């Protein structure tokens, strides 16, 4: 589980970067905060999915038992 202080800092830094990229508009800090928070949540989900040790259903198993023609 990620440290909540680290998570908060990543969100803060990302929101600030998004705000700067948009030209630093006044009064829209919540928009960038919510976008950064959503990006962090998606990043955490990708990390969690990658760490569970399973493969997507579309990936074949590495040993299918098929040896090729004539074998």
PDB file with SEQRES, HELIX, SHEET and CRYST1 records, atoms N, CA, C and O in Angstrom:
SEQRES   1 A   71  UNK UNK UNK UNK UNK UNK UNK UNK UNK UNK UNK UNK UNK          
SEQRES   2 A   71  UNK UNK UNK UNK UNK UNK UNK UNK UNK UNK UNK UNK UNK          
SEQRES   3 A   71  UNK UNK UNK UNK UNK UNK UNK UNK UNK UNK UNK UNK UNK          
SEQRES   4 A   71  UNK UNK UNK UNK UNK UNK UNK UNK UNK UNK UNK UNK UNK          
SEQRES   5 A   71  UNK UNK UNK UNK UNK UNK UNK UNK UNK UNK UNK UNK UNK          
SEQRES   6 A   71  UNK UNK UNK UNK UNK UNK                                      
HELIX    1 AA1 UNK A    4  UNK A   21  1                                  18    
HELIX    2 AA2 UNK A   29  UNK A   51  1                                  23    
CRYST1    1.000    1.000    1.000  90.00  90.00  90.00 P 1           1          
ATOM      1  N   UNK A   1       0.841  -1.185   0.000  1.00  0.00           N  
ATOM      2  CA  UNK A   1       0.000   0.000   0.000  1.00  0.00           C  
ATOM      3  C   UNK A   1       0.880   1.240   0.000  1.00  0.00           C  
ATOM      4  O   UNK A   1       1.764   1.372   0.846  1.00  0.00           O  
ATOM      5  N   UNK A   2       0.648   2.148  -0.937  1.00  0.00           N  
ATOM      6  CA  UNK A   2       1.490   3.329  -1.010  1.00  0.00           C  
ATOM      7  C   UNK A   2       1.299   4.230   0.208  1.00  0.00           C  
ATOM      8  O   UNK A   2       0.212   4.295   0.781  1.00  0.00           O  
ATOM      9  N   UNK A   3       2.344   4.905   0.584  1.00  0.00           N  
ATOM     10  CA  UNK A   3       2.306   5.859   1.673  1.00  0.00           C  
ATOM     11  C   UNK A   3       1.399   7.015   1.265  1.00  0.00           C  
ATOM     12  O   UNK A   3       1.561   7.576   0.182  1.00  0.00           O  
ATOM     13  N   UNK A   4       0.441   7.376   2.129  1.00  0.00           N  
ATOM     14  CA  UNK A   4      -0.516   8.421   1.762  1.00  0.00           C  
ATOM     15  C   UNK A   4       0.159   9.779   1.606  1.00  0.00           C  
ATOM     16  O   UNK A   4      -0.300  10.600   0.811  1.00  0.00           O  
ATOM     17  N   UNK A   5       1.241  10.037   2.349  1.00  0.00           N  
ATOM     18  CA  UNK A   5       1.969  11.294   2.178  1.00  0.00           C  
ATOM     19  C   UNK A   5       2.631  11.355   0.801  1.00  0.00           C  
ATOM     20  O   UNK A   5       2.619  12.395   0.143  1.00  0.00           O  
ATOM     21  N   UNK A   6       3.212  10.223   0.371  1.00  0.00           N  
ATOM     22  CA  UNK A   6       3.839  10.162  -0.954  1.00  0.00           C  
ATOM     23  C   UNK A   6       2.791  10.341  -2.045  1.00  0.00           C  
ATOM     24  O   UNK A   6       3.010  11.057  -3.022  1.00  0.00           O  
ATOM     25  N   UNK A   7       1.657   9.684  -1.865  1.00  0.00           N  
ATOM     26  CA  UNK A   7       0.567   9.770  -2.845  1.00  0.00           C  
ATOM     27  C   UNK A   7       0.082  11.211  -2.963  1.00  0.00           C  
ATOM     28  O   UNK A   7      -0.081  11.733  -4.065  1.00  0.00           O  
ATOM     29  N   UNK A   8      -0.143  11.834  -1.836  1.00  0.00           N  
ATOM     30  CA  UNK A   8      -0.602  13.231  -1.804  1.00  0.00           C  
ATOM     31  C   UNK A   8       0.404  14.145  -2.505  1.00  0.00           C  
ATOM     32  O   UNK A   8       0.016  15.055  -3.238  1.00  0.00           O  
ATOM     33  N   UNK A   9       1.679  13.903  -2.280  1.00  0.00           N  
ATOM     34  CA  UNK A   9       2.721  14.718  -2.909  1.00  0.00           C  
ATOM     35  C   UNK A   9       2.729  14.529  -4.424  1.00  0.00           C  
ATOM     36  O   UNK A   9       2.877  15.498  -5.168  1.00  0.00           O  
ATOM     37  N   UNK A  10       2.570  13.280  -4.889  1.00  0.00           N  
ATOM     38  CA  UNK A  10       2.524  13.030  -6.339  1.00  0.00           C  
ATOM     39  C   UNK A  10       1.323  13.738  -6.966  1.00  0.00           C  
ATOM     40  O   UNK A  10       1.431  14.323  -8.044  1.00  0.00           O  
ATOM     41  N   UNK A  11       0.188  13.680  -6.287  1.00  0.00           N  
ATOM     42  CA  UNK A  11      -1.009  14.354  -6.801  1.00  0.00           C  
ATOM     43  C   UNK A  11      -0.770  15.865  -6.852  1.00  0.00           C  
ATOM     44  O   UNK A  11      -1.081  16.511  -7.852  1.00  0.00           O  
ATOM     45  N   UNK A  12      -0.226  16.415  -5.789  1.00  0.00           N  
ATOM     46  CA  UNK A  12       0.046  17.854  -5.725  1.00  0.00           C  
ATOM     47  C   UNK A  12       0.978  18.286  -6.855  1.00  0.00           C  
ATOM     48  O   UNK A  12       0.722  19.281  -7.532  1.00  0.00           O  
ATOM     49  N   UNK A  13       2.049  17.540  -7.053  1.00  0.00           N  
ATOM     50  CA  UNK A  13       3.016  17.894  -8.097  1.00  0.00           C  
ATOM     51  C   UNK A  13       2.402  17.765  -9.489  1.00  0.00           C  
ATOM     52  O   UNK A  13       2.643  18.603 -10.358  1.00  0.00           O  
ATOM     53  N   UNK A  14       1.616  16.723  -9.697  1.00  0.00           N  
ATOM     54  CA  UNK A  14       0.986  16.530 -11.010  1.00  0.00           C  
ATOM     55  C   UNK A  14      -0.052  17.619 -11.273  1.00  0.00           C  
ATOM     56  O   UNK A  14      -0.134  18.143 -12.384  1.00  0.00           O  
ATOM     57  N   UNK A  15      -0.850  17.963 -10.249  1.00  0.00           N  
ATOM     58  CA  UNK A  15      -1.851  19.021 -10.411  1.00  0.00           C  
ATOM     59  C   UNK A  15      -1.176  20.340 -10.760  1.00  0.00           C  
ATOM     60  O   UNK A  15      -1.664  21.086 -11.609  1.00  0.00           O  
ATOM     61  N   UNK A  16      -0.073  20.624 -10.118  1.00  0.00           N  
ATOM     62  CA  UNK A  16       0.661  21.857 -10.400  1.00  0.00           C  
ATOM     63  C   UNK A  16       1.199  21.857 -11.832  1.00  0.00           C  
ATOM     64  O   UNK A  16       1.127  22.867 -12.531  1.00  0.00           O  
ATOM     65  N   UNK A  17       1.738  20.719 -12.258  1.00  0.00           N  
ATOM     66  CA  UNK A  17       2.261  20.620 -13.619  1.00  0.00           C  
ATOM     67  C   UNK A  17       1.138  20.803 -14.645  1.00  0.00           C  
ATOM     68  O   UNK A  17       1.315  21.496 -15.647  1.00  0.00           O  
ATOM     69  N   UNK A  18      -0.007  20.184 -14.394  1.00  0.00           N  
ATOM     70  CA  UNK A  18      -1.149  20.338 -15.304  1.00  0.00           C  
ATOM     71  C   UNK A  18      -1.602  21.796 -15.360  1.00  0.00           C  
ATOM     72  O   UNK A  18      -1.902  22.320 -16.432  1.00  0.00           O  
ATOM     73  N   UNK A  19      -1.648  22.436 -14.209  1.00  0.00           N  
ATOM     74  CA  UNK A  19      -2.045  23.842 -14.116  1.00  0.00           C  
ATOM     75  C   UNK A  19      -1.082  24.725 -14.910  1.00  0.00           C  
ATOM     76  O   UNK A  19      -1.512  25.615 -15.644  1.00  0.00           O  
ATOM     77  N   UNK A  20       0.217  24.475 -14.761  1.00  0.00           N  
ATOM     78  CA  UNK A  20       1.217  25.249 -15.506  1.00  0.00           C  
ATOM     79  C   UNK A  20       1.074  25.024 -17.011  1.00  0.00           C  
ATOM     80  O   UNK A  20       1.136  25.975 -17.790  1.00  0.00           O  
ATOM     81  N   UNK A  21       0.883  23.763 -17.423  1.00  0.00           N  
ATOM     82  CA  UNK A  21       0.746  23.441 -18.848  1.00  0.00           C  
ATOM     83  C   UNK A  21      -0.470  24.130 -19.459  1.00  0.00           C  
ATOM     84  O   UNK A  21      -0.480  24.436 -20.651  1.00  0.00           O  
ATOM     85  N   UNK A  22      -1.486  24.371 -18.647  1.00  0.00           N  
ATOM     86  CA  UNK A  22      -2.709  25.012 -19.129  1.00  0.00           C  
ATOM     87  C   UNK A  22      -2.594  26.543 -19.114  1.00  0.00           C  
ATOM     88  O   UNK A  22      -3.554  27.242 -19.438  1.00  0.00           O  
ATOM     89  N   UNK A  23      -1.439  27.049 -18.743  1.00  0.00           N  
ATOM     90  CA  UNK A  23      -1.248  28.497 -18.736  1.00  0.00           C  
ATOM     91  C   UNK A  23      -1.554  29.147 -17.398  1.00  0.00           C  
ATOM     92  O   UNK A  23      -1.762  30.359 -17.335  1.00  0.00           O  
ATOM     93  N   UNK A  24      -1.583  28.373 -16.341  1.00  0.00           N  
ATOM     94  CA  UNK A  24      -1.802  28.856 -14.976  1.00  0.00           C  
ATOM     95  C   UNK A  24      -3.104  29.647 -14.815  1.00  0.00           C  
ATOM     96  O   UNK A  24      -3.086  30.760 -14.290  1.00  0.00           O  
ATOM     97  N   UNK A  25      -4.228  29.085 -15.258  1.00  0.00           N  
ATOM     98  CA  UNK A  25      -5.491  29.817 -15.164  1.00  0.00           C  
ATOM     99  C   UNK A  25      -5.961  29.967 -13.714  1.00  0.00           C  
ATOM    100  O   UNK A  25      -5.864  29.034 -12.916  1.00  0.00           O  
ATOM    101  N   UNK A  26      -6.461  31.133 -13.396  1.00  0.00           N  
ATOM    102  CA  UNK A  26      -6.961  31.395 -12.042  1.00  0.00           C  
ATOM    103  C   UNK A  26      -8.294  30.688 -11.814  1.00  0.00           C  
ATOM    104  O   UNK A  26      -9.105  30.551 -12.729  1.00  0.00           O  
ATOM    105  N   UNK A  27      -8.503  30.244 -10.583  1.00  0.00           N  
ATOM    106  CA  UNK A  27      -9.785  29.707 -10.174  1.00  0.00           C  
ATOM    107  C   UNK A  27     -10.107  28.308 -10.661  1.00  0.00           C  
ATOM    108  O   UNK A  27     -11.254  27.874 -10.554  1.00  0.00           O  
ATOM    109  N   UNK A  28      -9.129  27.588 -11.193  1.00  0.00           N  
ATOM    110  CA  UNK A  28      -9.396  26.239 -11.704  1.00  0.00           C  
ATOM    111  C   UNK A  28      -8.571  25.176 -10.996  1.00  0.00           C  
ATOM    112  O   UNK A  28      -8.354  24.092 -11.536  1.00  0.00           O  
ATOM    113  N   UNK A  29      -8.116  25.481  -9.802  1.00  0.00           N  
ATOM    114  CA  UNK A  29      -7.243  24.535  -9.092  1.00  0.00           C  
ATOM    115  C   UNK A  29      -7.924  23.198  -8.828  1.00  0.00           C  
ATOM    116  O   UNK A  29      -7.275  22.153  -8.874  1.00  0.00           O  
ATOM    117  N   UNK A  30      -9.221  23.222  -8.552  1.00  0.00           N  
ATOM    118  CA  UNK A  30      -9.918  21.950  -8.287  1.00  0.00           C  
ATOM    119  C   UNK A  30      -9.976  21.061  -9.521  1.00  0.00           C  
ATOM    120  O   UNK A  30      -9.900  19.838  -9.408  1.00  0.00           O  
ATOM    121  N   UNK A  31     -10.110  21.659 -10.683  1.00  0.00           N  
ATOM    122  CA  UNK A  31     -10.134  20.886 -11.934  1.00  0.00           C  
ATOM    123  C   UNK A  31      -8.842  20.097 -12.093  1.00  0.00           C  
ATOM    124  O   UNK A  31      -8.867  18.908 -12.413  1.00  0.00           O  
ATOM    125  N   UNK A  32      -7.721  20.759 -11.868  1.00  0.00           N  
ATOM    126  CA  UNK A  32      -6.424  20.103 -12.023  1.00  0.00           C  
ATOM    127  C   UNK A  32      -6.164  19.113 -10.895  1.00  0.00           C  
ATOM    128  O   UNK A  32      -5.528  18.080 -11.108  1.00  0.00           O  
ATOM    129  N   UNK A  33      -6.649  19.418  -9.708  1.00  0.00           N  
ATOM    130  CA  UNK A  33      -6.506  18.487  -8.577  1.00  0.00           C  
ATOM    131  C   UNK A  33      -7.247  17.181  -8.874  1.00  0.00           C  
ATOM    132  O   UNK A  33      -6.711  16.091  -8.675  1.00  0.00           O  
ATOM    133  N   UNK A  34      -8.491  17.309  -9.356  1.00  0.00           N  
ATOM    134  CA  UNK A  34      -9.281  16.109  -9.650  1.00  0.00           C  
ATOM    135  C   UNK A  34      -8.676  15.307 -10.793  1.00  0.00           C  
ATOM    136  O   UNK A  34      -8.695  14.076 -10.769  1.00  0.00           O  
ATOM    137  N   UNK A  35      -8.138  15.997 -11.796  1.00  0.00           N  
ATOM    138  CA  UNK A  35      -7.494  15.287 -12.905  1.00  0.00           C  
ATOM    139  C   UNK A  35      -6.257  14.546 -12.409  1.00  0.00           C  
ATOM    140  O   UNK A  35      -6.043  13.387 -12.763  1.00  0.00           O  
ATOM    141  N   UNK A  36      -5.452  15.202 -11.603  1.00  0.00           N  
ATOM    142  CA  UNK A  36      -4.242  14.565 -11.075  1.00  0.00           C  
ATOM    143  C   UNK A  36      -4.598  13.383 -10.174  1.00  0.00           C  
ATOM    144  O   UNK A  36      -3.921  12.355 -10.199  1.00  0.00           O  
ATOM    145  N   UNK A  37      -5.645  13.526  -9.391  1.00  0.00           N  
ATOM    146  CA  UNK A  37      -6.077  12.445  -8.502  1.00  0.00           C  
ATOM    147  C   UNK A  37      -6.556  11.244  -9.319  1.00  0.00           C  
ATOM    148  O   UNK A  37      -6.266  10.100  -8.969  1.00  0.00           O  
ATOM    149  N   UNK A  38      -7.290  11.500 -10.408  1.00  0.00           N  
ATOM    150  CA  UNK A  38      -7.751  10.415 -11.280  1.00  0.00           C  
ATOM    151  C   UNK A  38      -6.570   9.714 -11.946  1.00  0.00           C  
ATOM    152  O   UNK A  38      -6.560   8.489 -12.067  1.00  0.00           O  
ATOM    153  N   UNK A  39      -5.574  10.490 -12.378  1.00  0.00           N  
ATOM    154  CA  UNK A  39      -4.386   9.894 -12.986  1.00  0.00           C  
ATOM    155  C   UNK A  39      -3.641   9.021 -11.977  1.00  0.00           C  
ATOM    156  O   UNK A  39      -3.158   7.944 -12.325  1.00  0.00           O  
ATOM    157  N   UNK A  40      -3.548   9.475 -10.748  1.00  0.00           N  
ATOM    158  CA  UNK A  40      -2.864   8.696  -9.712  1.00  0.00           C  
ATOM    159  C   UNK A  40      -3.615   7.405  -9.424  1.00  0.00           C  
ATOM    160  O   UNK A  40      -3.006   6.347  -9.265  1.00  0.00           O  
ATOM    161  N   UNK A  41      -4.930   7.492  -9.356  1.00  0.00           N  
ATOM    162  CA  UNK A  41      -5.743   6.294  -9.125  1.00  0.00           C  
ATOM    163  C   UNK A  41      -5.540   5.285 -10.263  1.00  0.00           C  
ATOM    164  O   UNK A  41      -5.410   4.088 -10.008  1.00  0.00           O  
ATOM    165  N   UNK A  42      -5.511   5.758 -11.513  1.00  0.00           N  
ATOM    166  CA  UNK A  42      -5.285   4.872 -12.663  1.00  0.00           C  
ATOM    167  C   UNK A  42      -3.888   4.253 -12.597  1.00  0.00           C  
ATOM    168  O   UNK A  42      -3.711   3.075 -12.905  1.00  0.00           O  
ATOM    169  N   UNK A  43      -2.905   5.048 -12.196  1.00  0.00           N  
ATOM    170  CA  UNK A  43      -1.531   4.537 -12.066  1.00  0.00           C  
ATOM    171  C   UNK A  43      -1.476   3.440 -11.004  1.00  0.00           C  
ATOM    172  O   UNK A  43      -0.827   2.413 -11.195  1.00  0.00           O  
ATOM    173  N   UNK A  44      -2.165   3.668  -9.883  1.00  0.00           N  
ATOM    174  CA  UNK A  44      -2.184   2.671  -8.815  1.00  0.00           C  
ATOM    175  C   UNK A  44      -2.866   1.379  -9.275  1.00  0.00           C  
ATOM    176  O   UNK A  44      -2.425   0.283  -8.928  1.00  0.00           O  
ATOM    177  N   UNK A  45      -3.937   1.511 -10.055  1.00  0.00           N  
ATOM    178  CA  UNK A  45      -4.631   0.324 -10.563  1.00  0.00           C  
ATOM    179  C   UNK A  45      -3.747  -0.456 -11.524  1.00  0.00           C  
ATOM    180  O   UNK A  45      -3.714  -1.686 -11.478  1.00  0.00           O  
ATOM    181  N   UNK A  46      -3.026   0.255 -12.400  1.00  0.00           N  
ATOM    182  CA  UNK A  46      -2.110  -0.430 -13.323  1.00  0.00           C  
ATOM    183  C   UNK A  46      -1.017  -1.149 -12.554  1.00  0.00           C  
ATOM    184  O   UNK A  46      -0.669  -2.286 -12.873  1.00  0.00           O  
ATOM    185  N   UNK A  47      -0.482  -0.492 -11.550  1.00  0.00           N  
ATOM    186  CA  UNK A  47       0.570  -1.095 -10.723  1.00  0.00           C  
ATOM    187  C   UNK A  47       0.028  -2.307  -9.987  1.00  0.00           C  
ATOM    188  O   UNK A  47       0.694  -3.339  -9.914  1.00  0.00           O  
ATOM    189  N   UNK A  48      -1.164  -2.193  -9.445  1.00  0.00           N  
ATOM    190  CA  UNK A  48      -1.791  -3.296  -8.713  1.00  0.00           C  
ATOM    191  C   UNK A  48      -2.045  -4.477  -9.648  1.00  0.00           C  
ATOM    192  O   UNK A  48      -1.782  -5.624  -9.284  1.00  0.00           O  
ATOM    193  N   UNK A  49      -2.555  -4.203 -10.847  1.00  0.00           N  
ATOM    194  CA  UNK A  49      -2.815  -5.268 -11.818  1.00  0.00           C  
ATOM    195  C   UNK A  49      -1.525  -5.973 -12.220  1.00  0.00           C  
ATOM    196  O   UNK A  49      -1.514  -7.192 -12.389  1.00  0.00           O  
ATOM    197  N   UNK A  50      -0.457  -5.234 -12.372  1.00  0.00           N  
ATOM    198  CA  UNK A  50       0.822  -5.813 -12.780  1.00  0.00           C  
ATOM    199  C   UNK A  50       1.434  -6.648 -11.661  1.00  0.00           C  
ATOM    200  O   UNK A  50       2.192  -7.580 -11.929  1.00  0.00           O  
ATOM    201  N   UNK A  51       1.116  -6.328 -10.429  1.00  0.00           N  
ATOM    202  CA  UNK A  51       1.708  -7.022  -9.287  1.00  0.00           C  
ATOM    203  C   UNK A  51       0.958  -8.267  -8.858  1.00  0.00           C  
ATOM    204  O   UNK A  51       1.443  -8.997  -7.995  1.00  0.00           O  
ATOM    205  N   UNK A  52      -0.221  -8.541  -9.433  1.00  0.00           N  
ATOM    206  CA  UNK A  52      -1.009  -9.668  -8.923  1.00  0.00           C  
ATOM    207  C   UNK A  52      -0.553 -11.021  -9.461  1.00  0.00           C  
ATOM    208  O   UNK A  52      -1.064 -12.054  -9.027  1.00  0.00           O  
ATOM    209  N   UNK A  53       0.394 -11.039 -10.394  1.00  0.00           N  
ATOM    210  CA  UNK A  53       0.956 -12.293 -10.878  1.00  0.00           C  
ATOM    211  C   UNK A  53       0.115 -13.015 -11.905  1.00  0.00           C  
ATOM    212  O   UNK A  53       0.521 -14.068 -12.396  1.00  0.00           O  
ATOM    213  N   UNK A  54      -1.031 -12.488 -12.240  1.00  0.00           N  
ATOM    214  CA  UNK A  54      -1.881 -13.148 -13.224  1.00  0.00           C  
ATOM    215  C   UNK A  54      -1.666 -12.543 -14.603  1.00  0.00           C  
ATOM    216  O   UNK A  54      -1.081 -11.469 -14.746  1.00  0.00           O  
ATOM    217  N   UNK A  55      -2.147 -13.247 -15.604  1.00  0.00           N  
ATOM    218  CA  UNK A  55      -2.049 -12.786 -16.972  1.00  0.00           C  
ATOM    219  C   UNK A  55      -3.443 -12.433 -17.466  1.00  0.00           C  
ATOM    220  O   UNK A  55      -4.425 -13.031 -17.025  1.00  0.00           O  
ATOM    221  N   UNK A  56      -3.544 -11.471 -18.372  1.00  0.00           N  
ATOM    222  CA  UNK A  56      -4.863 -11.195 -18.951  1.00  0.00           C  
ATOM    223  C   UNK A  56      -5.409 -12.428 -19.653  1.00  0.00           C  
ATOM    224  O   UNK A  56      -4.639 -13.260 -20.133  1.00  0.00           O  
ATOM    225  N   UNK A  57      -6.703 -12.550 -19.717  1.00  0.00           N  
ATOM    226  CA  UNK A  57      -7.345 -13.718 -20.318  1.00  0.00           C  
ATOM    227  C   UNK A  57      -6.932 -13.910 -21.770  1.00  0.00           C  
ATOM    228  O   UNK A  57      -6.963 -15.033 -22.273  1.00  0.00           O  
ATOM    229  N   UNK A  58      -6.550 -12.848 -22.444  1.00  0.00           N  
ATOM    230  CA  UNK A  58      -6.194 -12.958 -23.853  1.00  0.00           C  
ATOM    231  C   UNK A  58      -4.783 -13.510 -24.064  1.00  0.00           C  
ATOM    232  O   UNK A  58      -4.442 -13.917 -25.174  1.00  0.00           O  
ATOM    233  N   UNK A  59      -3.965 -13.530 -23.017  1.00  0.00           N  
ATOM    234  CA  UNK A  59      -2.607 -14.048 -23.158  1.00  0.00           C  
ATOM    235  C   UNK A  59      -2.621 -15.574 -23.052  1.00  0.00           C  
ATOM    236  O   UNK A  59      -3.178 -16.118 -22.099  1.00  0.00           O  
ATOM    237  N   UNK A  60      -2.007 -16.282 -24.034  1.00  0.00           N  
ATOM    238  CA  UNK A  60      -1.953 -17.737 -23.949  1.00  0.00           C  
ATOM    239  C   UNK A  60      -0.965 -18.176 -22.867  1.00  0.00           C  
ATOM    240  O   UNK A  60      -0.030 -17.448 -22.535  1.00  0.00           O  
ATOM    241  N   UNK A  61      -1.179 -19.344 -22.338  1.00  0.00           N  
ATOM    242  CA  UNK A  61      -0.234 -19.908 -21.388  1.00  0.00           C  
ATOM    243  C   UNK A  61       1.061 -20.214 -22.124  1.00  0.00           C  
ATOM    244  O   UNK A  61       1.053 -20.466 -23.329  1.00  0.00           O  
ATOM    245  N   UNK A  62       2.163 -20.191 -21.405  1.00  0.00           N  
ATOM    246  CA  UNK A  62       3.449 -20.403 -22.049  1.00  0.00           C  
ATOM    247  C   UNK A  62       3.640 -21.850 -22.496  1.00  0.00           C  
ATOM    248  O   UNK A  62       4.436 -22.095 -23.403  1.00  0.00           O  
ATOM    249  N   UNK A  63       2.957 -22.803 -21.909  1.00  0.00           N  
ATOM    250  CA  UNK A  63       3.081 -24.205 -22.298  1.00  0.00           C  
ATOM    251  C   UNK A  63       1.699 -24.710 -22.699  1.00  0.00           C  
ATOM    252  O   UNK A  63       0.891 -25.074 -21.845  1.00  0.00           O  
ATOM    253  N   UNK A  64       1.433 -24.729 -24.001  1.00  0.00           N  
ATOM    254  CA  UNK A  64       0.119 -25.141 -24.476  1.00  0.00           C  
ATOM    255  C   UNK A  64       0.067 -26.633 -24.775  1.00  0.00           C  
ATOM    256  O   UNK A  64      -1.019 -27.181 -24.964  1.00  0.00           O  
ATOM    257  N   UNK A  65       1.203 -27.294 -24.820  1.00  0.00           N  
ATOM    258  CA  UNK A  65       1.232 -28.699 -25.146  1.00  0.00           C  
ATOM    259  C   UNK A  65       1.297 -28.947 -26.654  1.00  0.00           C  
ATOM    260  O   UNK A  65       1.431 -30.094 -27.081  1.00  0.00           O  
ATOM    261  N   UNK A  66       1.205 -27.920 -27.443  1.00  0.00           N  
ATOM    262  CA  UNK A  66       1.279 -28.042 -28.896  1.00  0.00           C  
ATOM    263  C   UNK A  66       2.757 -28.071 -29.306  1.00  0.00           C  
ATOM    264  O   UNK A  66       3.521 -27.168 -28.963  1.00  0.00           O  
ATOM    265  N   UNK A  67       3.144 -29.100 -30.030  1.00  0.00           N  
ATOM    266  CA  UNK A  67       4.557 -29.228 -30.404  1.00  0.00           C  
ATOM    267  C   UNK A  67       4.800 -28.953 -31.870  1.00  0.00           C  
ATOM    268  O   UNK A  67       5.956 -28.909 -32.291  1.00  0.00           O  
ATOM    269  N   UNK A  68       3.784 -28.768 -32.650  1.00  0.00           N  
ATOM    270  CA  UNK A  68       3.974 -28.460 -34.059  1.00  0.00           C  
ATOM    271  C   UNK A  68       3.625 -29.640 -34.952  1.00  0.00           C  
ATOM    272  O   UNK A  68       3.299 -30.713 -34.443  1.00  0.00           O  
ATOM    273  N   UNK A  69       3.683 -29.476 -36.262  1.00  0.00           N  
ATOM    274  CA  UNK A  69       3.294 -30.532 -37.197  1.00  0.00           C  
ATOM    275  C   UNK A  69       4.255 -31.724 -37.152  1.00  0.00           C  
ATOM    276  O   UNK A  69       5.472 -31.570 -37.057  1.00  0.00           O  
ATOM    277  N   UNK A  70       3.664 -32.902 -37.222  1.00  0.00           N  
ATOM    278  CA  UNK A  70       4.459 -34.128 -37.332  1.00  0.00           C  
ATOM    279  C   UNK A  70       5.124 -34.554 -36.032  1.00  0.00           C  
ATOM    280  O   UNK A  70       6.026 -35.390 -36.066  1.00  0.00           O  
ATOM    281  N   UNK A  71       4.730 -34.033 -34.930  1.00  0.00           N  
ATOM    282  CA  UNK A  71       5.392 -34.424 -33.661  1.00  0.00           C  
ATOM    283  C   UNK A  71       4.461 -35.087 -32.734  1.00  0.00           C  
ATOM    284  O   UNK A  71       4.857 -35.474 -31.634  1.00  0.00           O  
TER     285      UNK A  71                                                      
END                                                                             
